[in-house]
Amino acid sequence: MFLRFFRGLVSCTPITRRGRRRRRAAVKKSEIDIWHASFPEEIIIEILARLPVKSLLQCKCLCKYLLKLITSPYFVQLQLDRANENNSRIILATVSNKHYSLSSLDYYNQTSSSMANRYKLSLPCELLIVGSCNGLVCLSDYKTIVVICNPATLDYISVPFDLIKKRPAYCNQWFGIGFGHDPHSDKYKVVRVDMYFSSANTGDPGDCDLHVYTLGTKQWRRIEIPCHLAQSFSIPYLNGALHWLRLTDQSRWDHNPQITDDKSIMAFDIRSEKFEEVPKFSSHRQTNERLGVLQGCLSCTKYYGEYADIWLMKQYGVKESWTKLLSICFPSRRSCQIKPLVVRRKGEILLEPMRKSGYVLGRAPRSHLYEYEPISNSLNEYDTGNIRWIDVHAYVESLVTVTSCSCEKTEDEGKYKNGAT
């Protein structure tokens, strides 16, 4: 009886108010009461927590009991924990006829891009993905604005950069953005690092600014930086901290810094807003490197021209736990600049081919990623089909809402929903 009724819950599709009323009328109150009384709430919660977010949003419309249960902080966290188990979903910033939106693919289970989730959320302009945390996605044009949204629930807020005090004109300037969560206070923060140089001389150490924006405060706060940080437009978040490679004079103009110091990773703790060193494995060969997150571990990809090594820190903060996951050889026709995204159950790794120009707007959209198969030691194209994308990031769907993390309300709130611009 439970499974039959449960299938009915999942199959409901209340899109309009009229559709919701029809569905409520179809499900008799007595039937819901029987279902509720027949099974312990613990079992109901455990099964619901394993449903896709789309189904849970539909179930919320059936009765007050499910609405209260699904929106409770306990259930929201439980669903997030379950979604993180063996999760290998990616989110793509897509473009079609100059219409910018978001879609996601479940690399763990899907074999076809036709099964992609296409979110009914229209972006105001071309935005790149800064990062994703607990189902919230941070995007930016790296010029004027940051947008933080939950594509599954269609809520968002926008954060302007004009609140940051600008420096005088410099010879060269770049900035990177990170997005993270403080689990102790349940606050989400956007971190922006600006680096300024007064000349093109590589001996010029430059100057760094770091600003932090806590959702709900409507202000950027300046934080002191103990050292120079390497150029990174998208900054990986893990274990409550954002991570950079420490800058060297020889690498400050490079998108992929050359680092030789063993202690070259700097972590910015989201809670304390202080920097700490994270030990890195010893490397006697100077090469380009890029930090990331893979399988819940801090990763470091080292590029050697014809191949790349992917290292994982299996135990966070322990230098001896750095382990080389694999080496990937590249055919001459392919670029060796790749970013690991997610891992499938048999060990296949989905990779993003990086552009030499780095993170810039106005790039031609693409329709494929790379997939590395360790058994055959082969690198193949992973077709995203009719999904034309400009940026991609690892992602997990959740019920976490932006409005629950921020007290901000914008005048044009909702204009990105359902394709409205």
Secondary structure, 3 states (H helix, E strand, C coil): CHHHHHHHHHHCCCCCHHHHHHHHHHCCHHHHHHHHHHCCHHHHHHHHCCCCHHHHHHHCCCCHHHHHHHCCHHHHHHHHHHHHCCCCEEEEEEEECCEEEEEEEECCCCCCHHHCEECCECCCCCCEEEEEECCEEEEECCCCEEEEEECCCCEEEEEEHHHCCCCCCCCEEEEEEEEEEECCCCEEEEEEEEEEECCCCCCCCCEEEEEEEECCCCCEEEECCCCCECCCCEECEECCEEEEEECCHHHCCCCCCECCCCCCEEEEECCCCCEEEECCCCCCCCCEEEEEEECCEEEEEEECCCEEEEEEECCCCCHHHEEEEEEEECCCCCCCCEEEEEECCCCCEEEEECCCCCCCCCCCCECEEEEEECCCCEEEEEECCCCCEEEEEEECCCCCCHHHHCCCCCCCCCCCECCCC
